[in-house]
């Protein structure tokens, strides 16, 4: 793993691609763990993951996933009664947000020496993991993710948020790879999702206006399985609907530097068990 020029490239573009970050057996173990999650979905977990940026009452199940493992379906997987319309193995959008603490396999890879080496190369002093997700993007049903900045949802001041996006399948133009706008991290956080945790209803609202970008502004971040994409919290990125016959599984988590920045008390994701540092 060559980390030379990692920091300078990250600061220039707002993202970096590292090929062959994990080996074949490590990728297989993570993907098998993700598939196993689809076979053990609690019967009361019938929440659909939504990407729309509009004010809404925060779902209690979603909020509690900060310190738990939550299961979230694709919008086309359930009928109006909450019954599955497709096979359970293909129905999930994602599972999160504390996989890195509660699932032993994802904990091992999140806190691996490989990840620690990247954090050190980026100059992070005390990186802590805020959340983690297994994203399925299954064939035919894997939905679009609209353009956004991760710091909208996980705001730190100053902004030190970094996303780690690990490809467990080949990510291609056909199956919904990430697209990003190079250098877009040099702007500000256009929109923040604010949550009033003192309110029993826990309303979440969006502050600010997210601009409309042209498709030509984005470039595709195609990636072979085992590769890693590092994404700055302010980089504008998206992914398309998976219209192919192939899955696009990924494991992703976010870190921020607790030494350099403060995590907002208005972020939707708050933890009772605490954020665990990769190192101090």
C-alpha positions in Angstrom: 0.0 0.0 0.0 1.7 3.2 -1.2 0.6 6.2 0.9 3.1 8.6 -0.7 1.4 11.9 -1.7 -1.9 10.7 -0.1 -2.4 13.9 1.9 -1.6 16.3 -0.9 -3.8 14.5 -3.3 -6.6 14.4 -0.8 -6.3 18.1 -0.1 -6.2 18.8 -3.9 -9.2 16.7 -5.0 -11.1 16.0 -1.8 -10.9 12.2 -2.5 -8.3 9.6 -3.1 -8.6 6.1 -4.6 -6.4 3.3 -3.1 -6.6 0.1 -5.1 -6.2 -3.3 -3.6 -6.6 -1.9 -0.1 -7.8 -5.2 1.3 -6.9 -8.7 0.0 -9.4 -11.2 -1.5 -10.0 -13.1 1.7 -10.6 -10.0 3.7 -13.1 -8.7 1.1 -14.8 -12.1 1.1 -15.1 -12.1 4.9 -16.7 -8.7 4.9 -19.1 -9.5 2.1 -20.2 -12.8 3.7 -20.8 -10.8 6.9 -23.0 -8.4 5.0 -25.0 -11.2 3.4 -25.4 -12.9 6.8 -27.0 -9.6 8.0 -29.8 -10.0 5.4 -30.6 -13.4 6.9 -31.2 -12.1 10.4 -33.4 -9.1 10.0 -35.6 -8.4 13.0 -39.3 -8.8 12.2 -40.1 -5.3 13.5 -37.5 -3.6 11.2 -39.5 -2.2 8.4 -38.0 1.2 7.9 -37.3 2.5 4.4 -34.2 4.5 3.8 -34.9 7.9 2.3 -32.4 10.3 0.7 -34.8 13.3 0.3 -33.6 16.4 2.0 -36.8 17.8 3.6 -37.9 18.5 7.1 -39.4 15.4 8.7 -40.1 13.9 12.0 -37.1 11.7 12.8 -37.9 8.0 12.9 -37.3 6.6 16.4 -35.8 3.4 14.9 -33.4 5.4 12.8 -32.3 7.5 15.8 -31.6 4.5 17.9 -29.4 3.0 15.3 -26.6 5.4 16.5 -25.7 2.8 19.1 -27.3 -0.2 17.4 -27.4 -2.1 14.2 -30.4 -0.8 12.2 -31.8 -2.4 9.0 -33.2 -0.1 6.3 -35.0 -1.3 3.2 -35.1 0.0 -0.4 -38.3 2.0 -1.1 -39.4 -0.5 -3.7 -38.9 -3.5 -1.5 -42.0 -3.1 0.7 -45.7 -2.6 -0.2 -48.0 -0.2 1.6 -48.6 -2.7 4.3 -44.9 -3.1 5.0 -44.8 -6.6 3.4 -41.8 -7.7 1.3 -42.4 -7.7 -2.5 -39.0 -9.2 -3.3 -36.7 -11.7 -1.8 -35.3 -10.7 1.6 -31.7 -11.2 0.4 -32.1 -8.3 -2.1 -34.5 -6.0 -0.2 -32.1 -4.1 2.1 -30.7 -0.7 1.2 -28.2 -0.6 4.1 -27.5 -1.8 7.6 -25.9 0.7 10.1 -24.8 2.7 12.1 -22.7 1.0 14.8 -21.5 -2.1 12.9 -17.9 -1.0 13.8 -18.6 -1.5 17.5 -21.2 -4.3 17.5 -20.2 -6.7 14.7 -16.8 -8.3 15.4 -15.9 -8.7 11.7 -16.5 -5.0 10.8 -14.9 -3.9 14.0 -11.7 -5.8 13.1 -11.5 -4.1 9.7 -12.5 -0.7 10.8 -9.8 -0.6 13.5 -7.2 -2.4 11.4 -3.6 -1.3 11.0 -4.3 -0.5 7.4 -6.9 2.0 8.3 -4.7 3.5 11.1 -1.9 3.9 8.5 -4.2 5.9 6.3 -5.4 8.1 9.1 -1.8 8.8 10.1 -0.9 9.6 6.5 -3.7 12.1 6.4 -2.3 13.8 9.5 -5.2 12.9 11.8 -4.2 13.2 15.4 -7.1 11.5 17.3 -9.5 10.0 14.7 -12.7 8.6 16.1 -15.3 6.5 14.2 -18.7 8.2 14.2 -20.7 5.7 12.2 -20.6 2.7 9.9 -22.8 1.2 7.2 -23.0 -1.8 5.0 -24.5 -0.6 1.7 -26.1 -3.2 -0.7 -27.0 -1.4 -3.9 -28.5 -4.7 -5.2 -29.2 -5.4 -8.9 -32.3 -3.8 -10.3 -33.5 -2.3 -7.0 -30.5 -0.5 -5.6 -31.7 3.1 -5.5 -30.2 6.4 -6.5 -28.3 8.5 -3.9 -28.8 12.2 -4.8 -25.9 14.7 -4.7 -24.9 15.5 -1.2 -22.0 16.3 1.3 -21.5 13.9 4.2 -20.8 16.9 6.5 -24.4 17.9 6.0 -25.3 15.0 8.4 -22.1 14.6 10.4 -21.0 18.2 11.0 -17.8 19.1 12.8 -16.2 22.4 13.5 -13.7 22.8 11.8 -14.5 20.1 9.3 -12.3 17.1 9.7 -14.8 14.4 8.5 -13.4 11.7 6.2 -15.4 8.8 4.7 -13.8 5.4 4.1 -15.7 3.6 1.3 -14.6 0.0 0.7 -15.7 -1.8 -2.5 -16.8 -5.4 -1.8 -17.9 -5.7 -5.5 -16.6 -4.0 -8.6 -18.1 -0.6 -8.7 -18.9 0.2 -12.3 -20.8 2.7 -14.4 -23.5 0.1 -14.8 -24.1 -0.9 -11.2 -24.0 2.5 -9.5 -20.4 3.6 -8.7 -19.8 6.8 -6.9 -19.5 10.1 -8.8 -17.8 13.1 -7.3 -17.0 16.7 -8.1 -13.2 17.2 -7.8 -12.2 20.1 -5.5 -15.7 20.6 -4.3 -14.5 20.2 -0.7 -12.9 23.7 -1.0 -16.3 25.2 -0.7 -18.4 25.3 2.5 -21.0 23.0 3.9 -24.0 24.1 1.8 -26.7 22.5 4.0 -26.9 21.1 7.5 -29.3 18.6 8.9 -30.1 19.8 12.4 -31.8 17.8 15.1 -33.2 19.2 18.3 -32.5 16.4 20.8 -34.3 18.2 23.6 -37.6 17.8 21.6 -39.4 14.6 22.3 -40.5 14.5 18.7 -36.9 15.1 17.6 -37.7 17.0 14.5 -34.9 17.2 11.9 -34.7 20.2 9.7 -32.4 21.3 6.9 -30.7 24.6 7.1 -29.3 26.2 4.0 -29.8 25.5 0.3 -28.0 22.8 -1.5 -27.1 24.0 -5.0 -28.0 22.2 -8.2 -25.0 20.9 -10.1 -24.7 19.8 -13.7 -24.1 16.1 -14.5 -21.0 17.2 -16.4 -19.5 18.5 -13.1 -19.1 14.9 -11.8 -16.6 12.3 -12.7 -17.1 8.5 -12.1 -15.1 6.8 -9.3 -15.1 3.3 -10.7 -13.3 0.9 -8.5 -12.4 -2.8 -8.4 -13.5 -4.8 -5.4 -11.0 -4.5 -2.5 -10.3 -0.8 -3.3 -10.9 2.1 -1.0 -12.1 5.6 -1.7 -11.4 8.3 0.9 -14.0 11.1 0.7 -13.7 14.5 2.4 -16.9 15.5 4.3 -17.5 18.5 2.0 -17.0 16.7 -1.3 -20.2 16.7 -3.4 -20.9 13.1 -4.5 -23.7 10.8 -5.6 -24.5 7.4 -7.1 -27.0 6.2 -9.7 -29.6 3.6 -9.6 -28.2 0.1 -10.1 -29.8 -1.0 -13.4 -27.4 -3.9 -13.9 -27.6 -7.6 -13.0 -24.7 -7.3 -10.6 -24.6 -6.2 -7.0 -22.5 -3.3 -5.7 -21.9 -4.0 -2.0 -19.7 -1.7 0.0 -18.7 -1.1 3.6 -18.3 2.5 4.7 -17.5 4.4 7.8 -16.8 8.0 8.8 -14.1 9.3 11.1 -13.3 12.8 12.3 -10.3 14.2 14.3 -11.5 14.7 17.9 -8.2 16.6 18.6 -8.8 19.2 16.0 -12.6 19.6 15.8 -15.8 19.5 17.8 -18.7 17.2 16.8 -22.0 19.1 16.6 -24.6 18.4 19.3 -27.2 19.2 16.6 -26.2 16.2 14.4 -28.8 13.5 14.3 -26.3 10.9 15.3 -25.4 11.0 18.9 -23.9 8.2 20.9 -24.4 6.9 24.5 -21.6 4.4 24.3 -19.1 7.0 23.0 -17.0 7.3 19.9 -14.0 5.0 20.0 -10.7 6.4 18.8 -8.5 4.5 16.3 -5.5 5.7 18.2 -4.5 8.6 20.5 
